[in-house]
């Protein structure tokens, strides 16, 4: 398991708590920080999942990256 997945899950949990506490107390600033932490945690978790997938299936990941690079290169030419 990648380190980003652990820290992402922790940040997302803290964000949910901040969002709930901000909603209960009526503190919109605290609630907004909670929502921000949730989104950052989700992004960090997604990055960790991507790293795990690359480690588990390096050839598949390489083929996907090459395909995306080819498509982006073709779009630039047109």
C-alpha positions as CSV (number, residue, x, y, z in Angstrom):
1,X,0.0,0.0,0.0
2,X,1.4,3.4,-1.0
3,X,2.0,6.1,1.6
4,X,-0.2,8.5,-0.3
5,X,-3.2,6.3,0.2
6,X,-2.7,6.3,4.0
7,X,-2.2,10.1,4.3
8,X,-5.0,10.7,1.8
9,X,-7.5,8.6,3.8
10,X,-6.4,10.4,7.0
11,X,-6.8,13.8,5.5
12,X,-10.2,12.9,4.0
13,X,-11.4,11.7,7.5
14,X,-10.2,14.9,9.1
15,X,-11.9,16.9,6.5
16,X,-15.2,15.1,7.1
17,X,-15.0,15.8,10.8
18,X,-14.2,19.5,10.1
19,X,-17.1,19.7,7.7
20,X,-19.5,18.2,10.2
21,X,-18.3,20.3,13.1
22,X,-18.4,23.5,10.9
23,X,-22.0,22.6,9.9
24,X,-23.1,22.0,13.5
25,X,-21.5,25.2,14.8
26,X,-22.4,27.3,11.7
27,X,-18.8,28.2,11.0
28,X,-18.7,28.3,7.3
29,X,-14.9,28.9,7.2
30,X,-14.2,25.7,9.2
31,X,-16.7,23.8,7.0
32,X,-15.0,25.0,3.8
33,X,-11.6,24.0,5.1
34,X,-13.1,20.6,5.8
35,X,-14.4,20.3,2.3
36,X,-11.0,21.3,1.0
37,X,-9.3,18.7,3.1
38,X,-11.7,16.0,1.8
39,X,-11.0,16.8,-1.8
40,X,-7.2,16.9,-1.2
41,X,-7.5,13.6,0.6
42,X,-9.4,12.0,-2.3
43,X,-6.8,13.3,-4.8
44,X,-4.0,12.0,-2.7
45,X,-5.7,8.6,-2.3
46,X,-6.2,8.5,-6.1
47,X,-2.5,9.2,-6.6
48,X,-1.7,6.4,-4.2
49,X,-3.9,4.0,-6.1
50,X,-2.2,5.0,-9.4
51,X,1.2,4.3,-7.9
52,X,0.0,0.9,-6.6
53,X,-1.3,0.0,-10.0
54,X,1.9,1.0,-11.7
55,X,3.9,-1.2,-9.3
56,X,1.6,-4.2,-9.7
57,X,1.3,-4.0,-13.5
58,X,4.2,-2.0,-15.0
59,X,3.9,-3.2,-18.6
60,X,0.2,-2.4,-18.8
61,X,0.9,1.0,-17.3
62,X,3.6,1.6,-19.8
63,X,1.3,0.6,-22.7
64,X,-1.4,2.9,-21.5
65,X,1.0,5.8,-21.1
66,X,2.4,5.2,-24.6
67,X,-1.2,5.2,-26.0
68,X,-2.1,8.4,-24.3
69,X,1.1,10.0,-25.5
70,X,0.4,8.9,-29.1
71,X,-3.1,10.3,-29.0
72,X,-2.1,13.6,-27.5
73,X,0.7,13.8,-30.1
74,X,-1.8,13.2,-32.9
75,X,-4.2,15.8,-31.6
76,X,-1.4,18.4,-31.6
77,X,-0.6,17.7,-35.3
78,X,-4.2,18.2,-36.4
